[in-house]
């Protein structure tokens, strides 16, 4: 039985919430989880949309990457 471990270098995650504070909390929690596997935030894209009933929906895409050491 061969076990192989590969380092995750890139990871993209999607988040959605009906309140901005909830979205921020979800992202912050995932940042802490990803730090444990040595991934850091590389890029964040966010958006808010309003449906026909006036309800807001907040979404975000967060790109995590391995932080390369400078030599």
N, C-alpha and C positions, 0 to 999 in steps of 0.2 A: 504494500500500500504506500503510495507516494503522496506526501502532503506538500503542497507548494503554497507559499505566501507571496502575494503580490501587493505592492504598495498602490493604494488608490491615489492617483495624481490629480484627477479632475472629477468634480461631482456637481451636478446642477439640480437644485431643488426648487419646487414650486410651493407657494403659500397663498392662502386665501382666508379672508375674515370679513365680518360685517362691520367691524370697528377698527380704527387705525391702531389703537393701543393693543388690541388682541393680536393683530398682525405683527406688531413690533415684538410682543412677548414670544410668539411662536418662532420668529426668526432668531431672537436672542437665545432661546433654549437650544435651537439647532446649532448655533454657532458654538456653544459650549460643548455639545456632543461631538462636533466635528473637530474641535481642538484636540480632543482625546486621540484622534487618528491623524493628527498633524495636518489638518486642512484649515486654511484660513480664507477669509472672504476675499475674492478677487474682483467681483463686480456684482452690483445690485441694480435691478431694474424694477420699478414699481408703477402701478397704475390704479386709478380709481374710476369706476364706472357707476352710472346711475340708471336703474331700470325704469320702466314705465310708471311704476308706483312711487318713484322718488327714493327708493332704498339704495344706499351706497354699498358697493362691493369693492373691497381693497384686495389687490393681488400683488405678488412680488415673485421675481425669479432671482435666486441667489446662486452665483457661480463660485464654488469653493475650489481652491487649488493648493497644492503643496507649495509651501514657501521655500524657495531655493536659497541656499546659503551663498553669500557672496564670497568670492575667493580673492 
